[in-house]
Amino acid sequence: QGALVESGGGLVQAGGSLRLSCVASGFTFSNFVMRWYRQAPGKEREHVASISPSGTSVDYAIFVEGRFTISRDNVQRTLYLQMANLKPEDTAVYFCTNDKQRGQGTQVTVSS
């Protein structure tokens, strides 16, 4: 049984930055597409970014607008999301997934 554990969330002012991490265990991390999703209170879950198993192909939601960067370290079995120029509307629980399971999420709160 695999596991995904996110960290790095917190409270930041608008325009600030955060780096989220997701550590994987119990499955062959380098074989899986990995994704970041987010869910704000009262809203549906939305895709943020995806990265191919090798890390050579990435995909972002339109609202990212060049502010976020997804990356991975297959040796360390870790997925990252570098977020810059954060906006209040980015406030949500962010979680990672390999499409079979997801982590518990990490809260990101952006104050105006």
C-alpha positions in Angstrom: 0.0 0.0 0.0 1.5 3.3 -1.1 1.4 6.6 0.6 1.7 10.2 -0.3 2.6 12.9 2.3 2.4 16.6 1.4 4.0 19.4 3.3 5.1 23.0 2.8 1.7 24.8 3.0 1.2 27.8 5.2 0.0 31.4 5.5 1.5 33.9 3.1 0.7 37.4 1.9 -0.5 38.0 -1.7 2.5 38.1 -4.0 4.4 35.7 -1.8 5.8 32.2 -2.6 5.6 28.7 -1.2 7.1 25.4 -2.2 5.0 22.3 -1.7 6.5 18.8 -1.4 4.9 15.4 -1.7 7.0 12.4 -0.6 5.9 9.1 -2.0 6.4 5.6 -0.6 5.2 2.1 -1.2 5.0 2.2 -5.0 7.4 2.8 -7.9 7.3 6.6 -8.0 9.2 6.9 -11.2 6.6 4.9 -13.2 3.7 7.3 -12.5 2.4 10.5 -13.8 2.0 12.8 -10.7 -0.4 15.6 -10.3 -1.3 18.4 -7.9 -4.9 19.2 -7.3 -6.5 21.8 -5.0 -9.8 22.2 -3.3 -11.1 25.3 -1.7 -14.0 25.4 0.8 -17.3 25.0 -1.0 -15.7 24.5 -4.4 -14.9 21.5 -6.5 -11.5 20.0 -6.7 -9.5 21.4 -9.6 -6.4 20.2 -11.4 -3.3 22.4 -10.9 -0.4 20.7 -12.7 0.8 17.3 -13.9 4.2 15.9 -14.7 5.3 12.9 -16.7 7.1 10.0 -15.1 10.5 11.2 -16.4 9.7 14.8 -15.6 10.2 15.9 -19.2 6.5 16.8 -19.9 4.4 19.1 -17.7 0.9 20.5 -17.9 -0.7 23.4 -16.0 -4.2 24.7 -15.5 -4.9 27.9 -17.2 -5.2 29.8 -13.9 -1.6 29.0 -13.1 -0.6 31.7 -15.6 3.1 30.9 -15.4 3.2 31.4 -11.6 3.7 27.7 -10.6 6.3 25.1 -11.5 5.9 21.4 -11.0 8.9 19.2 -10.7 10.0 15.9 -9.4 13.0 14.1 -8.0 12.7 10.4 -8.8 15.7 9.4 -6.7 14.2 11.2 -3.6 10.7 10.0 -4.6 9.4 13.6 -4.2 7.1 15.8 -6.1 7.3 19.6 -5.8 5.1 22.6 -6.6 6.9 25.9 -6.5 4.3 28.6 -6.3 5.1 32.3 -6.8 3.0 35.5 -7.0 0.3 33.9 -4.9 -3.2 35.3 -5.0 -6.0 35.1 -2.4 -7.9 32.9 -4.8 -5.1 30.3 -4.6 -6.2 29.6 -1.0 -7.1 25.9 -0.9 -6.0 22.5 0.4 -3.4 21.2 -2.1 -2.8 17.5 -2.5 -0.8 15.2 -4.7 -1.9 12.1 -6.5 -0.7 9.3 -8.7 -4.2 8.8 -10.0 -4.6 5.8 -7.7 -4.3 7.4 -4.3 -3.8 10.9 -2.8 -2.2 12.4 0.2 -4.0 14.2 3.0 -3.2 17.6 1.6 -1.5 20.7 2.8 -3.3 24.0 3.5 -2.3 27.1 1.6 -3.8 30.4 2.7 -3.0 33.6 0.9 -4.0 36.8 2.6 -4.8 40.0 0.7 
